[in-house]
C-alpha cells in the first residue's frame, strides 16, 4: 500500500510541476542528415540526441549496438558502421 501511494504521489508531483520534452520538429542538418534522420529520429528527437553528454565514436558505437540489440531498432549493418562517426560530427565533439 505504501509503495502504491508513493507512486501516486510521485505521479501527481510530476504532473503538477510539469516538464518539457525536446522539440520533435528539429531535424539533423549537414552532410550526415539523411543517415541520422533516417535512423535516429524514428525513436528520438534530434534535439534529444544532440543534448547527450560528450561521447567518442566508440561510445556512440556501443549506443547504436544497444539500440539494435536491446530495442530492436531497424538499423542496417552499413548504417550502424557509419552512425558513430556521424554522431560525433553532429554533436560537434
Buried (B, 14 or more C-beta within 10 A) or exposed (E): EEEEEEEEEEEEEEEEEEEEEBEEEBEBEEEBBEBBBEBBBEEBBBBBBBEBEEBEBEBBBEBBBEBBEEEEBEBEEEBBEBBBBBBBBBBEE
